[in-house]
Amino acid sequence: MESSVKVVLLDDHYLVMEGLKNRLQEESDIQVVAAFTDPRELLKELPRYEPDVVIMDISMPHIDGFELTIRLKREYGSKLKIVILSGYDYEEFYRKAYEAGASAFLSKQATYGQIINAIQMSLSGHVLVTEKYARPQPDKLTPTEREVLKAIAKEKTNKEIAEEMGVSQRTVEYHLASINQKLGAKTRIGAVVRGYERGILGWGDDD
C-alpha cells in the first residue's frame, strides 16, 4: 500500500485493545489513529480521524458491534471497512456480521498476522465473513485441488508443492489452472482470496 492505512480500534477491554494497538503500530503501513472503549464516543469522534478501517469487538455496552456496523456503513458507506473481532464463534454471528456489512469477522483467537491480512484484503474490496456462512459451492474443488490451494496459501512454490505431493511441476500447474478456472481467479493470490471468501480455506490454513 502506498500510504499508511488509518485504523481505529474499539473494544471495552482496554488491555486487549492496547495489545492489538501496540502490535499494529509495528507495521510500517498501518497507523492506529484512535482507540475507544465506548461505541458512543467512537460515533461522536470518528469524523475527526477519517479512518480507512475500524476494528471492533461485538459485545460492548450501549451499542453492540452489529448495530454499530450498520450505523457506520449507513454513514460512511463502502469507503469505511469494518473488521469485527469476537470471542464467540457462532454461525449466527457470522451471518449477522455479513448482513450488517462487515468486511471481516475473526475470532479473537486469530493471530496478528491474520488480522493484518484481513485489513489488507478488506481494503481490496474482499469480504471475509463467509468462513461459516454463505459458502457458494466450496465442494467444486477436488481433494487434490484443495490440497494445492492450501499449499499456495502457505506461500509454497510449485516446485515445493510438487515435491511434497510426489508429482511433477506440470501437474501442479494443471491443478492451479483448474483451481483458477473454478474459482474465477486469475492469479495465485486471487485463488487464495477466493478460497477464504468461499470458506474453502480457514484461518489456520496459512500457518
GIKADA-V757415 format. One record per run of one state. SS is the DSSP state (A for helix, B for strand, O for the rest). FROM is the first residue (numbers start at 1). LEN is the number of residues. If there is no record, write none. Layout:
<<SS | FROM | LEN> <SS | FROM | LEN>>
//
This chain:
<<O | 1 | 4> <B | 5 | 6> <O | 11 | 3> <A | 14 | 11> <O | 25 | 5> <B | 30 | 7> <O | 37 | 2> <A | 39 | 11> <O | 50 | 3> <B | 53 | 5> <O | 58 | 7> <A | 65 | 15> <O | 80 | 1> <B | 81 | 6> <O | 87 | 4> <A | 91 | 10> <O | 101 | 3> <B | 104 | 4> <O | 108 | 4> <A | 112 | 12> <O | 124 | 4> <B | 128 | 1> <O | 129 | 9> <A | 138 | 3> <O | 141 | 2> <A | 143 | 11> <O | 154 | 4> <A | 158 | 8> <O | 166 | 3> <A | 169 | 15> <O | 184 | 4> <A | 188 | 10> <O | 198 | 10>>
//
